[in-house]
Amino acid sequence: MDFGLSADQQEIQRTARELLSERAKPERVREHAEGAKTDMVLWRELCELGWPGIAVSESYGGQGLGTVECSILCEELGRTVAPVPFASSVMASAVIERAGSDAQRERWLPGLASGEVIGAIGRAEDSRTPLVIGAPEAQVIVLLQEDHARLLTASEAGVKAIPTIDPTRSVGFVSVGTTGEELDGDIGGGSDRALIALAAGLVGVCGRALQMTVAYVKDRRQFGVPVGSFQAVSHRCAQMLLETEKARSTVALAAWTADAEPGQLAETAAMAKAAASEAAIDVTASAIQAHGGIGFTWEADIHWLYKRAQLDGAFLGGAAHHRARLASILAGRLSAGLTV
């Protein structure tokens, strides 16, 4: 049995990596991040290629592909930390398509699929004002609240833009009130697919951090030899590889499950987000450490990856949250006499 990507999926990955290596170079990401602005030129190009609608049904103007294909693009965008609202839009699309009414899908999905409409998503917990990635530039916001969700327009959300540790993303608070429309469909199926998209981006962060670190320790010399030849450094890189591949395989399982075995989606999505959140935070911290003194400077590009890991790692629940969720799901199955 072949557990790898299909030929078409490999082509999507290759095309995305080649395009982003040219359009989202570190200097361009830095320019937009330091100016706290979205790269709208790159966003329009991605829209022309149909990326925002890759997993949206063809009946709503999307490409009608699956969660696996969407996660491939999320991973490649995570590698470059490109300052575009792709992740927030595809996460919002996933929830609206599965939990929205026919009227809500007709109203929002064609625009989200084409990129003419930008989406955002967040989670409201207790009485705290929810933090929403992509909110300042979004026209539609999905707000998850325990076992239900609401759909808000930008005017209904009362967005207040705020700075965060990661300036490659726009982030804002939204008002928690009674405005907006309820989403009454499969909220869990939509939110779990959103988690997979977020986790796939973190896998990309891990992969790029590992790549940059290995290149650096091969080139940086101390006492006449590459620092990568030192046992402590090589062991650190090996652990980074282990964490990256563990997260990648877990996210791949979750993405496959979403398309092929949706009955298992809740637990695999929780596993994916937990693994990716933990890996991204650990791998990027190790990358900075392995870069030595230069790793702590503003001029080093590695800190953009670290900042993305901190924000996305905690967003929509960190590793501890999703491990507790997984335990609850499995405990529920055992109490019902089901196998896990």
Protein Blocks (a to p, Z undefined) as FASTA:
>chain_A
ZZbdcfklmmmmmmmmmmmmmmmgfklmmmmmmnopacfklmmmmmmnommmmmgcfklo
pnoiafklmmmmmmmmmmnopacfklmmmmmmmmmmmmmcfklmmmmmmmmmnomaccdd
dddehjbccddehklmpcbdcddehjaccdddfklnopacdddfblkbccddddddfedj
ddfblfklmmmmmmmmmmmmmmmmmmmmmmmmmmmmmmpcgehiafklpmklmmmmmmmm
mmmmmmmmmmmmmmmmmmmmmmlmmmmmmmmmmmmmmmmmmmmmmmmmmnmmmlmpmklm
klmmmmmmmmmmmggpafklmmmmmmmmmmmmmmnopaZZ
